[in-house]
Structures are given as structure tokens and as C-alpha cells.
């Protein structure tokens, strides 16, 4: 069943000049298709920052280690970071860990838009597993496992799919004449009846 949970919240003033300019700059920089991808990244960042503020107020060391360990695993922080470093993160910190961005920075694509195309077409894999989601957040230990997908080539199909594929000459499907009885298949065509003139 699909997860219908809301993944982001819309800004209060979406039509301001500065917010629109900032969104356009981020979309161009990271090769994003819609502004919704930026809103999702902001929501993830907002969750990390909210949790960090709660831990500053409560001073729970075990939960602090879990939060910082998770961000270190995702590659957003370095070892030895604190809660102040969590609050210093911005939306670029999340967008930098997208698979699309890392493919471009590894030199596997000439542009961020081409990186998105390569991922969507199934040419990229992580640890040998094909990944078709440009928004996938790559962990720090997965970055070295990114490579090309070496899967089996697709079988040839017709212009409209398997149902319209051309029949091979060695196919087991019999021809139309083979399905008919020999008497019907070999019987000559009946001659046309001659027109008879009738005297009025």
C-alpha cells in the first residue's frame, strides 16, 4: 500500500521575489525537476534541527549520539561534531547527499541533468543493485560503491512492446494454411457464374 504521509509543508509566502529566486537557483544548481524536491529536503532538515534543539534542552547523551551518528552515517557531519553543527546545517547539506548530485561530482555525467537521466534509465547501481531514484540519500559508506549497472540486456521487442514484436522464422506458431484442413487449403477457387441474358 502506498505511503500517503505528507512529506513536506508549503511555505507561508510562496510568491515572494526572494523565495522564488532562491528556489530557481537551487533547481538550476542541483538539476531538480520540481520545487517539491526542495520542500522535501527542507522538511528533512527541519526534523534534524528540531530534534537537536530538543536534545539541547533535555541534555540526553544517548539520543544525542544516535542523532549525530545518523548524520555522520549520511555524510552530512564529520566525526566529533556536536549539536551546534546540526543547527548549522542548511538545505544544501541535504541536496549534496542526493544520488543525482554525487553522480555528477564523481564525473560519471557531464551535467546534473544528465546524471538524473542516467539514474532514471537504470544505468546506475549501488553495490551492484540498480537504483532508479535520483533523490536517494547516499550514505557515506555507499559512496564508494556507486558504479554502472552491469545487468542483462533487454530482449528485443516490437515498436509497441512484446505483443507487437515481429515473429521469428524459427517460431513454433504454425502458419494459417497449416491450421486449415487439406481439402479446404488445396481446393481450387470456384469459377464465377456466367451472366445469362434473359429475353424480355
N, C-alpha and C positions, 0 to 999 in steps of 0.2 A: 504494500500500500504506500502511496506517495506521502512524503512528509510535507504537510501543508503548513508547517510552522512558519510564521513570519520571520524573515531573516534580516530585516533592516527596517529602519524608521525614516520617513521622509523628512527633509529639513523644514523648519518652520517658515522660512522665507526662500523658496526655491528660485524665485525670479530676480534676485538681486544681480547687479552687474558683476560684483566681485566674486560671488559664489559660482556664477556661470563661467566666468573666465578661469577660475581655479579648476572647475570640472573639465573644461575643454583642454586645459594644459595637461592634466593628469591622463585624460583619454589619449591625447597625442603622444605623450611620453611613454606610456605603457601599452599602447595599441589596444585599448579596450573598445568593445563594441557598443556598450550602453553605459549610462551613468549608474545603473543599478549595481554594477560590479563595484563601483567606488563606494556606494552606500553600504554594501555588504562588508567590504573591507573596513569601513569606519565602524560598523557595528561590532565586528570582532575586536577592533582596537578599543572601543568603548568598554567592552566587557573586561578586557585585561586591566585597563586603568581603574575601572570601578572596583575590581577585586583588590587591586593594590592599595587603594585608599581605605578600603575596609580593613585590610591587614595592618596598615599603619595605625589605625585607631585601636585595633584589638591586640596587636603585637603577638600574633600566633606564629611561632617559628616554623612549626611543621608545615602549615599551609603556605607560608612564605617560600619554603624550599620547593614545594610542589609547583607553585606558580612560576617561580624563576627557572626551575628545572624544565618546565614545559616550554618556556620561551627560549631557553638555551637550546633545547632539542629542535625547535623550529628554526633556529638560526637567527632569531631576532635580537638576542642578547648574547654576551660572552660570559664565560665562567667568572665568578666573583662579582657579578652585578648585584645591585640592590633594588629596593622598591622605588627609589628615586629614578633609577634608569628605566623602570617600567613606565613611570609617568612621563618620561621624556620621549617615549615612542610617538611616532606620528603615522599617518596613513601610508606614507611611503615605505615604512618598515614592513607593513603587511604586503603591499604590492610588490616589493622587491623579492618576496619569497614565492611568488606565483611561478608555476612551471613555465608559463609563456615568457616571463622576464628572464628566468635563468637559462632557458634555451637560447635566447638572443645573446646573453652575456657570455655564454660558453662558446660562441662563434658557430653554432650549428645552423643559424639562419642569418640572412643579411639584414633583416629588419624585424621589429617586433610583430608586425602584421604577418610576415611570412612565418614566424615562429608559431603564431596562432593557427595558421593554415596547416602547418606540418603536424601539429598536435591533433587537430580536428580530423585530419585524414588518416590518423592512425600510424604515423611513421616514427613516433617517439615511444620509448619504453623506459620503465624504471625497474631495474633489477630483472630485466627480461620480460616484464609484464607490460603489455600495451596500455597506455594511458591516453584517453581522448579528452581530458578536461583541462583547458588552459588555466583555469582558476585553481587548480590543485596546489595546495600549500606544501612545498617541498621541505622535508626535514633536513637537518644539517648532514646527517649520515647518508641520506639518499641522493645528495647532490652528485657524488662521485659515481653513482650507479646509473645515471641518466645516459642513454645512448639511443641508437637507432633500433627500430623493431625489425627483427630478422624472422618474420613469420613466413608461412607457406603462401605462395602466390594464389590469387583468386582464380577460380575456374572460369573459362571463357563463357560469356553469356551473350544473348542477343541484345539488340538495341533497347528492348523494353523489359529485360530480365530473363529468367530461366524459362518462362512459359513461351517466349517468342524466340528462343535460341534455335539456330539452324540445325537440322538433323544431320548427323554424321553419316557417311556412306556405309559404315560398318554397324549401323544401328540394327537392333533386333525387331524393330517395328515393321511389319510387312507392308508392302505397297497395297494400293487399293485393289488392283487387279488380282492380287493373291487372296484377298478375302472373299471374292465372289466365286460361285460355282463355275466349273469349267464350261458347262453348257451356255451359261449367260455371258461369260467373258469372251468365248470364242465364236458365238453365234453372229452371223453376218447381219448387217443392218437391213431392215425390211425395205423393199423398194417403194417408192412413193406411188400412190394410186394415180392413174392417168385420168385426166379430166374427160368426161363423156358429154358430147354435145346432145342436147335434147331438142327435137324439133318442136317449135311452138304450134 
